[in-house]
Amino acid sequence: MTIDFEVNATGIDVSTSGYRDHVNLEVRGVELSDLISEIEGKALFQEIDLYDYIDWAEAAGHTDDILDRLDADEVIEWLRRKGHLEAES
């Protein structure tokens, strides 16, 4: 994936990465909100609460797809929040 964007920074360091055709790039002093606004529509997804995401999947009929990808503890916690399981004593 290639993303072109412009940001103002106070400093940039470029170094070799140890892999052919790759470099490390460190950018300092970038306003995070500026960076996010530059790439938001291209490749960045907004943070979403896991339980809201599961609720959305349930409403859309995709619960099985989502729950298969989650850790068992996350599924158990979601089931407790929805009232499907009793809270631990």
C-alpha atoms as one frame of an Amber mdcrd trajectory, in Angstrom:
protein
   0.000   0.000   0.000   1.297   3.481  -0.848  -0.056   6.619   0.766   1.078
  10.118  -0.189   0.587  12.880   2.379   2.220  16.079   3.599   2.886  17.028
   7.223   4.991  19.628   9.011   7.646  18.132  11.287  10.376  19.518  13.521
  12.808  16.741  12.624  13.332  13.656  10.489  15.943  10.880  10.860  16.547
   8.317   8.129  18.642   5.193   8.715  19.219   1.834   7.088  16.996  -0.959
   8.324  19.200  -3.953   7.647  16.841  -5.153   4.926  17.576  -4.498   1.282
  15.416  -1.729  -0.201  14.072  -0.671   3.218  14.884   2.311   5.433  13.778
   3.408   8.876  12.196   6.838   9.082  11.660   8.661  12.358   9.544  11.813
  12.214   9.478  14.147  15.225   7.253  17.045  16.127   4.226  16.205  14.016
   0.843  17.353  15.220  -1.137  14.115  15.482  -4.426  15.680  14.427  -2.758
  16.975  11.232  -1.393  13.527  10.430  -4.717  11.817  11.053  -6.623  14.300
   8.900  -4.171  13.650   6.036  -4.563   9.852   6.017  -7.980   9.355   7.588
  -9.947   8.671   4.430  -7.161   6.663   2.807  -6.158   3.929   5.224  -6.926
   4.851   8.828  -9.931   3.463  10.640 -11.428   5.189  13.631 -11.108   3.415
  16.961 -14.262   1.562  17.874 -15.215   0.034  21.172 -15.071  -3.762  20.923
 -18.486  -4.225  22.501 -20.073  -1.679  20.164 -18.511  -3.569  17.248 -19.909
  -6.885  18.469 -23.318  -5.263  18.967 -23.176  -3.939  15.395 -22.199  -7.414
  14.111 -25.069  -8.972  16.037 -27.567  -6.500  14.556 -26.174  -7.110  11.055
 -26.282 -10.892  11.402 -22.491 -11.304  11.473 -22.063 -12.422  15.078 -20.559
 -15.816  14.228 -17.950 -14.216  11.945 -16.865 -11.729  14.602 -16.947 -14.030
  17.624 -14.749 -16.594  15.830 -11.971 -13.984  15.667 -12.069 -12.935  19.319
 -10.327 -14.210  22.399 -12.577 -16.409  24.576 -12.302 -13.975  27.510 -13.574
 -11.119  25.310 -16.540 -13.202  24.197 -17.367 -14.171  27.795 -17.169 -10.532
  28.931 -19.474  -9.453  26.077 -21.966 -12.205  26.956 -21.944 -11.031  30.589
 -22.543  -7.420  29.544 -25.488  -8.505  27.403 -26.969 -10.474  30.306 -26.458
 -13.884  28.713 -24.151 -15.030  31.525 -24.178 -14.304  35.227 -21.358 -12.177
  36.609 -18.555 -13.965  38.442 -19.025 -14.246  42.198
